[in-house]
Amino acid sequence: MTSCSNKNSCNVNKPFISTIGWFTISTTENDQLIKSIVHDYKRHPKDVIIIHPTAYYFDTNFIGNDYSYENSGKEFTFSNWKTVSILENMKSHLAYWILIERYNRT
């Protein structure tokens, strides 16, 4: 997803959150609260959202095009996901999956 305010300014790393569903977010800055980043990504700042209280991430590299990781030969499964509260700080350069449960446009 991209967000572009005009043709000369475009941030390909910042998604627009404008509906319910799953979104992937990340940041290059340290000490950013997950919940705050999600609110920064709303399409309209005054919109009211409900965020699922848990974010999901995976901090191990995948190797190759198969579904194994770290050359282990083990298949990636739900149990490989790590969880964190949206009230915690994000680790920079790590992608987090967050769920928007409700989105009310104001």
C-alpha positions as CSV (number, residue, x, y, z in Angstrom):
1,M,0.0,0.0,0.0
2,T,1.1,3.5,-0.6
3,S,0.1,6.9,0.6
4,C,0.7,9.9,-1.6
5,S,-0.5,13.4,-0.7
6,N,0.7,14.7,-4.1
7,K,2.8,13.6,-7.0
8,N,6.0,14.9,-5.5
9,S,5.5,13.3,-2.0
10,C,4.9,9.6,-1.7
11,N,5.7,7.2,1.2
12,V,5.5,3.6,-0.1
13,N,6.0,2.3,3.5
14,K,2.9,3.8,5.0
15,P,-0.5,2.1,4.4
16,F,-3.8,3.8,4.4
17,I,-6.1,2.2,7.0
18,S,-9.6,3.0,5.9
19,T,-11.7,-0.1,6.7
20,I,-11.8,-3.1,8.9
21,G,-9.4,-6.0,8.3
22,W,-5.8,-7.1,8.6
23,F,-3.0,-4.6,7.9
24,T,0.8,-5.0,7.9
25,I,2.7,-2.1,9.5
26,S,6.3,-1.3,10.2
27,T,8.5,1.7,11.2
28,T,12.1,2.7,10.8
29,E,12.1,4.6,14.1
30,N,12.6,3.1,17.5
31,D,10.3,3.4,20.5
32,Q,7.1,3.8,18.5
33,L,4.0,2.5,20.2
34,I,2.1,0.1,18.0
35,K,-1.3,1.7,18.7
36,S,0.1,5.2,17.9
37,I,1.5,4.0,14.6
38,V,-1.9,2.5,13.7
39,H,-3.6,5.7,14.4
40,D,-1.1,7.6,12.3
41,Y,-1.9,5.3,9.4
42,K,-5.7,6.1,9.4
43,R,-6.9,7.6,6.2
44,H,-8.6,10.4,8.1
45,P,-7.1,11.4,11.5
46,K,-10.5,12.0,13.2
47,D,-11.9,8.5,12.2
48,V,-12.6,6.3,15.2
49,I,-11.2,2.7,15.2
50,I,-11.1,-0.3,17.4
51,I,-7.8,-2.2,17.2
52,H,-7.5,-5.9,18.3
53,P,-5.4,-5.7,21.4
54,T,-2.8,-8.2,20.1
55,A,-0.4,-7.6,17.2
56,Y,1.4,-10.5,15.5
57,Y,4.9,-10.7,14.1
58,F,7.6,-13.1,12.9
59,D,11.2,-12.2,13.6
60,T,13.0,-15.1,11.9
61,N,14.2,-15.1,8.3
62,F,12.7,-17.3,5.7
63,I,15.2,-19.0,3.4
64,G,14.4,-19.8,-0.2
65,N,10.9,-20.0,-1.7
66,D,9.6,-22.9,0.3
67,Y,7.7,-22.6,3.6
68,S,10.6,-23.4,5.9
69,Y,12.6,-21.0,7.9
70,E,16.2,-20.7,9.0
71,N,17.2,-23.7,6.9
72,S,15.4,-25.9,9.4
73,G,13.2,-27.7,6.9
74,K,10.3,-27.0,9.3
75,E,7.1,-25.7,7.8
76,F,5.9,-22.3,9.0
77,T,2.7,-22.7,11.1
78,F,0.5,-20.5,13.3
79,S,2.6,-21.5,16.3
80,N,5.6,-19.6,14.7
81,W,3.9,-16.3,15.1
82,K,4.9,-14.1,18.1
83,T,2.4,-11.8,19.8
84,V,2.7,-8.5,21.5
85,S,0.2,-6.0,23.0
86,I,-0.6,-3.0,20.8
87,L,0.4,-0.9,23.9
88,E,4.1,-2.1,23.5
89,N,6.8,-0.4,21.3
90,M,7.5,-1.7,17.9
91,K,10.9,-3.0,16.9
92,S,12.2,-1.0,13.9
93,H,12.3,-2.7,10.5
94,L,10.0,-5.5,11.7
95,A,6.5,-6.1,10.2
96,Y,3.5,-6.4,12.4
97,W,0.0,-7.7,11.5
98,I,-2.7,-5.8,13.2
99,L,-6.5,-6.3,13.0
100,I,-8.9,-3.3,12.7
101,E,-12.1,-4.7,14.2
102,R,-14.2,-1.5,13.7
103,Y,-13.7,1.5,11.6
104,N,-16.1,4.5,11.8
105,R,-15.5,7.4,9.5
106,T,-16.2,10.8,11.0
